[in-house]
């Protein structure tokens, strides 16, 4: 029997997708026993978010673990057995392709046009930080234990943590300390440094409920306005103030023509909630 859930078609072997409320997609990591990431797992995660990006009915996404005790233990150590060829140059070319593809999969959350809210709990090691840093809004349960674990296994983090975390955090010294020592740090410390914006007392159920509440609120807004806001925030992160202001003029010169603006004003005048069309609905 086919599922009645509108987003179940997006599910795969390790990544489950459902619709807990209208226009909200819940993406759950589900590779027992500890959500350790292998090549098929991270590839599927990237493809899932790319597919989500093409579904115009989605307006907000929540990313969480389906496992009750943890978010992810990080990389599957068997995935680190990359082997050594007889020619270093050819080996380097193979590794370059592998790492680039890996980065592309984890960057899928960032390039997704819809806001991605991540809800972490329990152990959140290594690759967990790369994933979390690629999301727009980051919540942690009070029982979350983080670690930028890569130096403990003999490498520099190369999938996004060192690129994104310094821009998300307000304490460069602490980012350096955590990346260089691989020590564990708590949800409270993560909030203090800016990795997460909210610590929710409890575990998986509590932090997931908080994330879904925020996603439901976002999904009520104009999808054109929300998409534009995410896009312009990302542009601002990587450009100067002047460049972002100039780009925003170009962006809004087009987007201010949306019917959503008229619908929002009309609804406000009626003191009612506006009803916006899906992004890819017919004109």
Backbone as CSV, one residue per row, in Angstrom:
resi,resn,N_x,N_y,N_z,CA_x,CA_y,CA_z,C_x,C_y,C_z
1,UNK,0.850,-1.201,0.000,0.000,0.000,0.000,0.886,1.252,0.000
2,UNK,0.592,2.193,-0.861,1.375,3.417,-0.953,1.160,4.281,0.297
3,UNK,2.217,4.971,0.724,2.135,5.825,1.895,1.317,7.069,1.581
4,UNK,0.542,7.522,2.566,-0.236,8.744,2.402,0.579,9.979,2.735
5,UNK,1.791,9.772,3.260,2.657,10.906,3.601,3.195,11.519,2.309
6,UNK,3.007,12.817,2.092,3.408,13.415,0.810,4.907,13.427,0.555
7,UNK,5.717,13.274,1.612,7.159,13.338,1.427,7.848,11.992,1.621
8,UNK,7.086,10.939,1.795,7.675,9.608,1.982,8.466,9.176,0.754
9,UNK,8.094,9.669,-0.415,8.785,9.281,-1.647,10.251,9.712,-1.637
10,UNK,10.603,10.649,-0.762,11.969,11.143,-0.675,12.868,10.252,0.183
11,UNK,12.278,9.305,0.898,13.036,8.444,1.802,13.916,7.461,1.043
12,UNK,15.027,7.076,1.700,15.927,6.089,1.129,16.247,5.010,2.136
13,UNK,17.410,4.433,2.010,17.813,3.346,2.904,18.184,3.858,4.287
14,UNK,18.922,4.957,4.343,19.435,5.477,5.605,18.811,6.806,6.023
15,UNK,18.088,7.438,5.122,17.494,8.754,5.388,15.993,8.657,5.197
16,UNK,15.254,8.942,6.256,13.796,8.857,6.220,13.194,10.263,6.196
17,UNK,12.201,10.448,5.337,11.575,11.761,5.191,10.070,11.625,5.385
18,UNK,9.509,12.543,6.165,8.062,12.546,6.422,7.576,13.979,6.526
19,UNK,6.256,14.123,6.625,5.636,15.445,6.727,4.839,15.540,8.023
20,UNK,5.456,16.042,9.106,4.752,16.131,10.385,3.701,17.240,10.430
21,UNK,3.830,18.231,9.545,2.854,19.308,9.442,2.923,19.885,8.034
22,UNK,1.923,20.622,7.600,1.889,21.109,6.221,3.138,21.894,5.832
23,UNK,3.708,21.540,4.714,4.859,22.217,4.111,6.155,22.045,4.889
24,UNK,6.173,21.172,5.876,7.379,20.898,6.664,7.851,19.475,6.383
25,UNK,9.123,19.337,6.031,9.717,18.020,5.812,10.617,17.682,6.992
26,UNK,10.413,16.524,7.578,11.264,16.015,8.648,12.210,14.978,8.043
27,UNK,13.502,15.248,8.115,14.530,14.352,7.594,15.234,13.712,8.782
28,UNK,15.212,12.368,8.828,15.792,11.663,9.967,16.911,10.733,9.521
29,UNK,18.047,10.835,10.202,19.187,9.960,9.955,18.928,8.628,10.632
30,UNK,19.046,7.541,9.883,18.645,6.247,10.438,19.564,5.128,9.944
31,UNK,20.781,5.128,10.459,21.703,4.027,10.172,22.264,3.523,11.503
32,UNK,21.598,2.543,12.062,22.029,1.994,13.334,23.379,1.301,13.226
33,UNK,24.074,1.161,14.359,23.583,1.518,15.691,23.880,2.957,16.123
34,UNK,24.796,3.675,15.376,25.220,4.992,15.865,25.233,6.058,14.772
35,UNK,24.519,5.826,13.666,24.513,6.787,12.560,25.925,7.127,12.085
36,UNK,26.813,6.120,12.016,28.152,6.336,11.473,28.046,6.479,9.955
37,UNK,28.706,7.482,9.412,28.547,7.805,7.995,29.530,7.049,7.110
38,UNK,28.979,6.283,6.203,29.719,5.625,5.138,29.449,6.386,3.846
39,UNK,30.162,6.028,2.788,29.948,6.694,1.500,28.488,6.620,1.039
40,UNK,27.837,5.455,1.085,26.430,5.422,0.663,25.524,6.304,1.525
41,UNK,25.847,6.423,2.817,25.022,7.212,3.730,25.130,8.698,3.406
42,UNK,26.358,9.207,3.316,26.476,10.644,3.060,26.045,10.998,1.640
43,UNK,26.225,10.074,0.699,25.753,10.329,-0.658,24.229,10.409,-0.689
44,UNK,23.576,9.505,0.031,22.120,9.518,0.094,21.603,10.783,0.770
45,UNK,22.292,11.242,1.811,21.869,12.472,2.488,21.908,13.657,1.530
46,UNK,22.981,13.768,0.759,23.081,14.859,-0.198,22.012,14.783,-1.276
47,UNK,21.780,13.587,-1.791,20.761,13.421,-2.839,19.360,13.701,-2.294
48,UNK,19.138,13.361,-1.043,17.825,13.619,-0.437,17.556,15.114,-0.365
49,UNK,18.542,15.869,0.081,18.340,17.323,0.172,18.242,17.971,-1.198
50,UNK,18.947,17.446,-2.173,18.806,17.972,-3.531,17.403,17.691,-4.074
51,UNK,16.851,16.537,-3.736,15.487,16.212,-4.154,14.473,17.095,-3.420
52,UNK,14.709,17.341,-2.149,13.850,18.241,-1.379,13.824,19.622,-2.028
53,UNK,14.977,20.058,-2.507,15.077,21.374,-3.136,14.180,21.511,-4.353
54,UNK,13.847,20.377,-4.973,13.025,20.398,-6.180,11.533,20.265,-5.888
55,UNK,11.170,20.048,-4.644,9.754,19.916,-4.277,9.233,21.285,-3.833
56,UNK,8.456,21.900,-4.680,7.988,23.258,-4.417,6.957,23.387,-3.322
57,UNK,6.466,22.266,-2.785,5.484,22.348,-1.702,6.155,22.480,-0.332
58,UNK,7.456,22.195,-0.255,8.184,22.264,1.011,8.605,23.702,1.285
59,UNK,8.477,24.119,2.538,8.840,25.481,2.916,9.831,25.540,4.068
60,UNK,9.971,24.460,4.801,10.941,24.382,5.896,11.291,22.922,6.127
61,UNK,12.534,22.690,6.567,13.027,21.325,6.770,13.607,21.209,8.175
62,UNK,13.319,20.098,8.836,13.946,19.770,10.122,14.809,18.535,9.919
63,UNK,16.057,18.621,10.365,16.985,17.499,10.282,17.263,16.988,11.690
64,UNK,17.076,15.687,11.900,17.279,15.090,13.222,17.730,13.653,13.056
65,UNK,18.041,13.026,14.162,18.372,11.604,14.167,17.140,10.801,14.539
66,UNK,16.964,9.663,13.885,15.878,8.759,14.249,16.240,7.904,15.456
67,UNK,17.505,7.883,15.808,17.974,7.061,16.927,17.743,7.785,18.253
68,UNK,17.220,7.138,19.255,16.811,7.828,20.481,17.953,8.351,21.343
69,UNK,19.159,7.773,21.225,20.225,8.125,22.156,21.274,9.079,21.608
70,UNK,21.348,9.240,20.279,22.406,10.094,19.740,22.061,10.639,18.363
71,UNK,22.822,11.665,17.968,22.684,12.247,16.635,23.547,11.470,15.650
72,UNK,24.867,11.476,15.883,25.774,10.685,15.042,27.137,10.587,15.711
73,UNK,27.747,9.413,15.583,29.110,9.208,16.078,30.147,9.696,15.081
74,UNK,29.708,10.185,13.925,30.627,10.722,12.931,30.888,9.746,11.799
75,UNK,32.124,9.725,11.346,32.475,8.916,10.186,32.551,7.439,10.562
76,UNK,32.172,6.593,9.637,32.388,5.154,9.768,33.879,4.904,9.480
77,UNK,34.606,4.361,10.459,36.051,4.216,10.309,36.437,3.392,9.093
78,UNK,35.563,2.501,8.660,35.869,1.723,7.462,35.926,2.618,6.226
79,UNK,35.243,3.774,6.280,35.250,4.712,5.155,36.573,5.460,5.054
80,UNK,37.400,5.393,6.105,38.702,6.053,6.082,39.774,5.191,5.438
81,UNK,39.457,3.951,5.128,40.425,3.044,4.501,40.469,3.324,3.001
82,UNK,41.147,4.419,2.656,41.154,4.877,1.275,42.228,4.196,0.436
83,UNK,43.177,3.532,1.083,44.207,2.813,0.345,45.289,3.744,-0.189
84,UNK,46.394,3.170,-0.587,47.518,3.912,-1.139,47.913,3.295,-2.471
85,UNK,47.843,4.088,-3.531,48.273,3.612,-4.834,49.786,3.717,-4.974
86,UNK,50.320,3.148,-6.039,51.763,3.186,-6.271,52.230,4.551,-6.740
87,UNK,51.312,5.361,-7.277,51.658,6.689,-7.786,50.961,7.755,-6.948
88,UNK,51.703,8.541,-6.159,51.081,9.555,-5.293,50.217,10.560,-6.055
89,UNK,50.622,10.933,-7.263,49.855,11.913,-8.032,48.475,11.375,-8.379
90,UNK,48.431,10.130,-8.839,47.140,9.536,-9.195,46.288,9.290,-7.956
91,UNK,46.941,8.897,-6.860,46.208,8.741,-5.600,45.604,10.068,-5.169
92,UNK,46.369,11.157,-5.305,45.885,12.485,-4.928,44.674,12.898,-5.761
93,UNK,44.700,12.566,-7.040,43.569,12.906,-7.905,42.303,12.157,-7.484
94,UNK,42.482,10.888,-7.111,41.338,10.101,-6.651,40.793,10.671,-5.352
95,UNK,41.691,11.008,-4.413,41.269,11.573,-3.135,40.600,12.932,-3.330
96,UNK,41.120,13.719,-4.263,40.524,15.027,-4.551,39.072,14.871,-4.984
97,UNK,38.821,13.925,-5.853,37.453,13.684,-6.323,36.558,13.194,-5.191
98,UNK,37.092,12.291,-4.355,36.315,11.737,-3.248,35.943,12.804,-2.235
99,UNK,36.923,13.626,-1.840,36.672,14.651,-0.830,35.712,15.714,-1.368
100,UNK,35.889,16.094,-2.635,34.997,17.088,-3.236,33.556,16.589,-3.270
101,UNK,33.381,15.323,-3.641,32.043,14.734,-3.667,31.444,14.688,-2.266
102,UNK,32.251,14.350,-1.280,31.817,14.307,0.113,31.373,15.698,0.561
103,UNK,32.197,16.709,0.283,31.838,18.078,0.636,30.516,18.493,-0.011
104,UNK,30.355,18.110,-1.265,29.150,18.471,-2.003,27.904,17.870,-1.354
105,UNK,28.011,16.644,-0.853,26.869,15.996,-0.199,26.467,16.733,1.066
106,UNK,27.440,17.113,1.885,27.140,17.777,3.152,26.716,19.226,2.925
107,UNK,27.179,19.835,1.840,26.768,21.208,1.520,25.344,21.279,0.996
108,UNK,24.722,20.129,0.773,23.359,20.118,0.234,22.377,20.821,1.160
109,UNK,22.609,20.760,2.481,21.729,21.462,3.411,21.839,22.971,3.227
110,UNK,23.049,23.435,2.989,23.262,24.869,2.819,22.670,25.370,1.507
111,UNK,22.840,24.604,0.423,22.328,25.069,-0.860,20.832,24.801,-1.037
112,UNK,20.236,24.024,-0.147,18.781,23.841,-0.184,18.115,25.208,-0.061
113,UNK,17.177,25.554,-0.918,16.587,26.898,-0.867,15.693,27.130,0.344
114,UNK,15.291,26.062,1.004,14.411,26.184,2.165,15.237,26.152,3.452
115,UNK,14.806,26.858,4.479,15.533,26.853,5.746,15.617,25.439,6.324
116,UNK,16.797,25.071,6.806,17.020,23.765,7.423,17.313,23.984,8.906
117,UNK,16.469,23.411,9.754,16.618,23.520,11.202,17.099,22.170,11.715
118,UNK,18.265,22.132,12.337,18.812,20.869,12.826,18.561,20.748,14.318
119,UNK,18.192,19.547,14.754,17.935,19.252,16.166,18.870,18.133,16.589
120,UNK,19.853,18.444,17.420,20.844,17.447,17.823,20.607,16.989,19.254
121,UNK,21.041,15.767,19.536,20.949,15.247,20.900,22.018,14.178,21.079
122,UNK,22.377,13.922,22.323,23.344,12.877,22.607,24.679,13.125,21.931
123,UNK,25.377,12.052,21.604,26.677,12.153,20.948,26.534,12.806,19.579
124,UNK,27.333,13.847,19.339,27.358,14.557,18.052,28.816,14.843,17.731
125,UNK,29.493,13.846,17.176,30.936,13.895,16.973,31.307,14.102,15.506
126,UNK,32.481,14.675,15.298,33.109,14.707,13.983,32.236,15.265,12.878
127,UNK,31.812,14.382,11.982,31.000,14.800,10.839,29.697,15.468,11.273
128,UNK,29.228,15.165,12.477,28.033,15.838,12.996,28.202,17.350,12.951
129,UNK,29.397,17.843,13.303,29.644,19.281,13.325,29.618,19.847,11.912
130,UNK,30.183,19.108,10.952,30.119,19.539,9.550,28.666,19.703,9.107
131,UNK,27.838,18.734,9.460,26.421,18.752,9.077,25.690,19.898,9.768
132,UNK,25.889,20.018,11.065,25.199,21.051,11.838,25.563,22.439,11.324
133,UNK,26.842,22.655,11.044,27.297,23.974,10.606,26.726,24.362,9.244
134,UNK,26.301,23.375,8.453,25.723,23.647,7.134,24.235,23.982,7.204
135,UNK,23.654,23.911,8.398,22.222,24.190,8.567,22.000,25.645,8.979
136,UNK,20.787,26.128,8.777,20.483,27.538,9.008,20.195,27.858,10.466
137,UNK,19.419,27.000,11.118,19.052,27.185,12.521,19.460,25.921,13.255
138,UNK,20.126,26.078,14.411,20.721,24.929,15.085,20.266,24.879,16.544
139,UNK,19.559,23.805,16.899,19.116,23.570,18.270,19.832,22.328,18.810
140,UNK,20.064,22.332,20.118,20.677,21.174,20.755,19.911,20.813,22.014
141,UNK,19.700,19.522,22.232,19.165,19.061,23.504,20.238,19.252,24.572
142,UNK,19.807,19.399,25.805,20.757,19.644,26.894,21.707,18.476,27.105
143,UNK,21.355,17.290,26.615,22.228,16.122,26.798,23.218,15.934,25.648
144,UNK,23.306,16.905,24.733,24.201,16.782,23.592,25.661,16.924,24.027
145,UNK,26.496,16.070,23.467,27.944,16.158,23.673,28.595,16.271,22.297
146,UNK,29.278,17.385,22.067,29.904,17.646,20.779,31.402,17.367,20.843
147,UNK,31.985,17.097,19.667,33.439,17.038,19.546,33.824,17.177,18.084
148,UNK,34.773,18.086,17.811,35.391,18.168,16.484,36.515,17.142,16.507
149,UNK,36.206,15.946,16.108,36.993,14.760,16.443,38.150,14.465,15.480
150,UNK,38.233,15.195,14.383,39.105,14.767,13.289,40.580,14.663,13.670
151,UNK,41.109,15.594,14.497,42.545,15.502,14.809,42.875,14.228,15.571
152,UNK,41.877,13.639,16.234,42.121,12.395,16.960,42.298,11.197,16.033
153,UNK,41.874,11.339,14.783,42.056,10.245,13.823,43.055,10.622,12.735
154,UNK,43.837,11.695,12.993,44.961,12.003,12.123,44.681,12.839,10.909
155,UNK,43.637,13.673,10.945,43.375,14.536,9.794,42.778,15.866,10.236
156,UNK,42.853,16.849,9.361,42.164,18.121,9.579,40.748,17.984,9.030
157,UNK,39.782,18.484,9.763,38.389,18.425,9.293,38.303,19.070,7.913
158,UNK,37.721,18.357,6.962,37.764,18.831,5.570,36.405,18.864,4.882
159,UNK,35.318,18.694,5.631,33.999,18.631,4.995,33.146,19.866,5.292
160,UNK,33.648,20.801,6.081,32.892,22.035,6.278,33.062,22.700,7.626
161,UNK,33.459,21.964,8.643,33.568,22.547,9.980,34.536,23.725,10.010
162,UNK,35.730,23.557,9.463,36.735,24.613,9.536,36.400,25.786,8.624
163,UNK,35.542,25.566,7.641,35.129,26.646,6.747,33.966,27.446,7.317
164,UNK,33.011,26.743,7.952,31.770,27.404,8.377,31.754,27.821,9.842
165,UNK,32.340,26.990,10.711,32.223,27.268,12.138,32.844,28.600,12.543
166,UNK,34.013,28.991,12.024,34.546,30.299,12.409,33.633,31.470,12.041
167,UNK,32.825,31.298,10.998,31.904,32.363,10.594,30.610,32.343,11.392
168,UNK,30.277,31.181,11.944,29.050,31.064,12.742,29.288,31.421,14.195
169,UNK,30.488,31.170,14.672,30.797,31.370,16.089,31.328,32.779,16.339
170,UNK,31.130,33.219,17.560,31.620,34.548,17.938,32.909,34.501,18.723
171,UNK,33.533,33.326,18.827,34.732,33.169,19.631,35.758,32.348,18.840
172,UNK,36.623,33.044,18.094,37.615,32.370,17.256,38.595,31.552,18.086
173,UNK,38.944,32.061,19.254,39.872,31.334,20.115,39.290,29.992,20.544
174,UNK,38.010,29.999,20.909,37.377,28.757,21.340,37.234,27.781,20.174
175,UNK,36.895,28.277,18.985,36.824,27.413,17.806,38.166,26.727,17.574
176,UNK,39.247,27.500,17.657,40.581,26.940,17.457,40.898,25.891,18.529
177,UNK,40.580,26.209,19.781,40.836,25.262,20.866,40.112,23.942,20.637
178,UNK,38.844,24.016,20.294,38.047,22.802,20.124,38.499,21.989,18.918
179,UNK,38.885,22.679,17.836,39.340,21.977,16.637,40.716,21.353,16.841
180,UNK,41.558,21.988,17.652,42.922,21.500,17.847,43.027,20.413,18.909
181,UNK,42.115,20.423,19.875,42.193,19.454,20.975,41.241,18.285,20.827
182,UNK,40.171,18.452,20.044,39.126,17.432,19.887,38.438,17.103,21.206
183,UNK,38.539,17.996,22.188,37.880,17.713,23.466,36.368,17.812,23.334
184,UNK,35.664,17.105,24.205,34.206,17.183,24.234,33.772,18.552,24.735
185,UNK,32.645,19.027,24.221,32.054,20.244,24.767,30.541,20.102,24.804
186,UNK,29.928,20.800,25.741,28.508,20.629,26.032,27.629,21.513,25.158
187,UNK,26.328,21.293,25.264,25.364,22.133,24.559,25.440,23.575,25.050
188,UNK,25.686,23.755,26.339,25.801,25.111,26.899,26.983,25.842,26.276
189,UNK,28.114,25.161,26.144,29.287,25.775,25.528,29.049,26.025,24.037
190,UNK,28.327,25.110,23.390,27.998,25.289,21.974,27.126,26.528,21.763
191,UNK,26.199,26.755,22.677,25.359,27.947,22.584,26.191,29.202,22.842
192,UNK,27.071,29.127,23.803,27.911,30.274,24.148,28.770,30.711,22.965
193,UNK,29.296,29.750,22.210,30.172,30.079,21.091,29.413,30.422,19.817
194,UNK,28.115,30.069,19.749,27.311,30.389,18.584,27.057,29.232,17.646
195,UNK,27.521,28.028,18.012,27.231,26.863,17.165,25.743,26.566,17.150
196,UNK,25.076,26.705,18.302,23.623,26.527,18.370,23.001,27.796,18.934
197,UNK,21.761,28.026,18.585,21.068,29.225,19.065,20.140,28.936,20.231
198,UNK,19.910,27.645,20.488,18.979,27.305,21.561,19.327,25.947,22.147
199,UNK,19.325,25.859,23.475,19.490,24.596,24.180,18.147,24.223,24.789
200,UNK,17.663,23.051,24.450,16.359,22.583,24.905,16.580,21.527,25.981
201,UNK,15.989,21.727,27.139,16.128,20.755,28.216,15.506,19.423,27.811
202,UNK,16.283,18.344,28.005,15.773,17.016,27.667,16.637,16.339,26.627
203,UNK,16.011,15.497,25.818,16.719,14.722,24.811,16.105,14.880,23.445
204,UNK,16.075,13.785,22.683,15.627,13.840,21.298,14.210,14.380,21.160
205,UNK,13.269,13.869,21.908,11.874,14.247,21.732,11.667,15.732,21.979
206,UNK,12.332,16.250,23.002,12.125,17.654,23.363,12.742,18.606,22.334
207,UNK,13.962,18.312,21.895,14.593,19.215,20.934,13.919,19.111,19.567
208,UNK,13.456,17.918,19.203,12.752,17.762,17.938,11.436,18.534,17.954
209,UNK,10.725,18.497,19.065,9.470,19.246,19.186,9.711,20.737,19.015
210,UNK,10.796,21.242,19.607,11.116,22.664,19.492,11.450,23.035,18.052
211,UNK,12.211,22.175,17.376,12.580,22.440,15.988,11.359,22.411,15.071
212,UNK,10.477,21.454,15.304,9.259,21.369,14.491,8.345,22.568,14.717
213,UNK,8.308,23.059,15.932,7.502,24.255,16.218,8.016,25.450,15.426
214,UNK,9.328,25.610,15.388,9.916,26.713,14.624,9.678,26.523,13.131
215,UNK,9.833,25.301,12.651,9.619,25.028,11.231,8.182,25.304,10.818
216,UNK,7.246,24.956,11.674,5.827,25.206,11.383,5.561,26.700,11.282
217,UNK,6.201,27.472,12.147,6.045,28.928,12.098,6.620,29.494,10.806
218,UNK,7.800,29.018,10.411,8.423,29.475,9.173,7.554,29.122,7.970
219,UNK,6.967,27.933,7.987,6.175,27.448,6.854,4.907,28.262,6.635
220,UNK,4.507,29.052,7.625,3.326,29.903,7.478,3.632,31.188,6.716
221,UNK,4.912,31.500,6.571,5.307,32.742,5.914,5.308,32.588,4.396
222,UNK,5.456,33.709,3.721,5.563,33.672,2.263,6.772,32.845,1.852
223,UNK,6.592,31.814,1.033,7.749,31.011,0.600,8.736,31.811,-0.231
224,UNK,8.242,32.820,-0.941,9.146,33.688,-1.710,10.009,34.514,-0.760
225,UNK,9.393,35.043,0.296,10.130,35.844,1.262,11.136,35.007,2.047
226,UNK,10.747,33.801,2.414,11.632,32.932,3.190,12.823,32.485,2.344
227,UNK,12.549,32.060,1.119,13.638,31.656,0.227,14.606,32.814,0.014
228,UNK,14.077,33.998,-0.221,14.922,35.169,-0.443,15.741,35.526,0.780
229,UNK,15.138,35.407,1.954,15.857,35.721,3.187,17.035,34.782,3.391
230,UNK,16.832,33.474,3.197,17.940,32.522,3.327,19.021,32.831,2.303
231,UNK,18.623,33.077,1.087,19.579,33.333,0.013,20.423,34.577,0.306
232,UNK,19.785,35.638,0.757,20.504,36.885,1.015,21.372,36.797,2.267
233,UNK,20.943,36.022,3.256,21.781,35.819,4.443,23.060,35.067,4.072
234,UNK,22.942,34.065,3.234,24.133,33.334,2.799,25.059,34.244,1.993
235,UNK,24.471,35.074,1.143,25.281,36.009,0.346,26.003,36.994,1.263
236,UNK,25.323,37.479,2.286,25.917,38.436,3.211,27.110,37.838,3.950
237,UNK,27.013,36.555,4.287,28.108,35.889,4.997,29.401,35.900,4.199
238,UNK,29.289,35.778,2.890,30.465,35.593,2.045,30.850,36.836,1.241
239,UNK,30.173,37.971,1.514,30.457,39.201,0.771,30.482,40.395,1.717
240,UNK,30.965,41.525,1.196,30.983,42.749,1.999,29.572,43.313,2.148
241,UNK,29.411,44.248,3.087,28.112,44.898,3.288,27.661,45.584,2.005
242,UNK,28.549,46.322,1.378,28.201,47.038,0.148,27.789,46.067,-0.958
243,UNK,28.540,44.994,-1.126,28.207,44.002,-2.153,26.847,43.368,-1.892
244,UNK,26.550,43.089,-0.633,25.270,42.474,-0.307,24.119,43.450,-0.520
245,UNK,24.319,44.706,-0.164,23.259,45.697,-0.388,22.961,45.833,-1.876
246,UNK,23.998,45.884,-2.683,23.800,46.022,-4.127,23.116,44.782,-4.703
247,UNK,23.515,43.606,-4.223,22.901,42.370,-4.697,21.442,42.286,-4.270
248,UNK,21.148,42.747,-3.061,19.773,42.720,-2.561,18.860,43.586,-3.417
249,UNK,19.391,44.706,-3.903,18.599,45.566,-4.802,18.185,44.789,-6.041
250,UNK,19.132,44.076,-6.626,18.838,43.303,-7.839,17.839,42.194,-7.530
251,UNK,18.075,41.495,-6.416,17.196,40.383,-6.035,15.765,40.880,-5.815
252,UNK,15.611,41.909,-5.002,14.261,42.364,-4.654,13.584,43.140,-5.780
253,UNK,14.352,43.648,-6.718,13.725,44.269,-7.886,12.846,43.267,-8.610
254,UNK,13.230,42.000,-8.536,12.411,40.933,-9.122,11.397,40.408,-8.121
255,UNK,11.836,40.123,-6.901,10.990,39.407,-5.945,9.889,40.271,-5.333
256,UNK,10.041,41.582,-5.356,8.973,42.437,-4.834,7.735,42.413,-5.729
257,UNK,7.860,41.830,-6.912,6.717,41.718,-7.810,5.831,40.513,-7.484
258,UNK,6.188,39.760,-6.441,5.436,38.556,-6.106,4.008,38.870,-5.647
259,UNK,3.112,37.973,-5.958,1.742,38.061,-5.477,1.678,37.899,-3.962
260,UNK,2.698,37.259,-3.396,2.717,37.040,-1.950,2.658,38.353,-1.175
261,UNK,3.301,39.368,-1.681,3.305,40.667,-1.000,1.888,41.234,-0.933
262,UNK,1.176,41.151,-2.025,-0.206,41.636,-2.052,-1.099,40.801,-1.140
263,UNK,-0.874,39.480,-1.165,-1.686,38.595,-0.323,-1.429,38.852,1.156
264,UNK,-0.177,39.114,1.515,0.162,39.365,2.911,-0.457,40.666,3.408
265,UNK,-0.411,41.694,2.583,-1.001,42.987,2.967,-2.521,42.862,3.091
266,UNK,-3.138,42.177,2.134,-4.592,42.009,2.173,-5.017,41.218,3.401
267,UNK,-4.260,40.183,3.737,-4.584,39.372,4.911,-4.427,40.179,6.200
268,UNK,-3.402,41.017,6.254,-3.186,41.855,7.430,-4.338,42.831,7.619
269,UNK,-4.835,43.345,6.527,-5.961,44.277,6.607,-7.229,43.577,7.087
270,UNK,-7.361,42.296,6.750,-8.514,41.524,7.193,-8.296,40.894,8.564
271,UNK,-7.062,41.055,9.086,-6.664,40.413,10.347,-6.840,38.899,10.255
272,UNK,-6.363,38.371,9.123,-6.449,36.930,8.869,-5.080,36.427,8.435
273,UNK,-4.908,35.108,8.481,-3.662,34.528,8.013,-3.680,34.416,6.492
274,UNK,-2.603,34.824,5.834,-2.561,34.702,4.369,-2.391,33.248,3.944
275,UNK,-2.839,32.955,2.755,-2.688,31.604,2.190,-1.837,31.731,0.929
276,UNK,-0.581,31.310,1.019,0.353,31.480,-0.084,0.402,30.230,-0.962
277,UNK,0.611,30.458,-2.250,0.777,29.337,-3.176,2.147,28.701,-3.020
278,UNK,2.255,27.432,-3.416,3.539,26.765,-3.412,4.479,27.463,-4.393
279,UNK,5.769,27.296,-4.176,6.750,28.024,-4.987,6.661,27.663,-6.459
280,UNK,6.417,26.408,-6.758,6.407,26.003,-8.164,4.994,25.705,-8.671
281,UNK,4.013,26.376,-8.076,2.639,26.226,-8.553,2.455,26.998,-9.838
282,UNK,1.445,26.645,-10.592,1.206,27.300,-11.873,0.713,28.718,-11.641
283,UNK,1.102,29.625,-12.563,0.689,31.022,-12.445,-0.777,31.188,-12.803
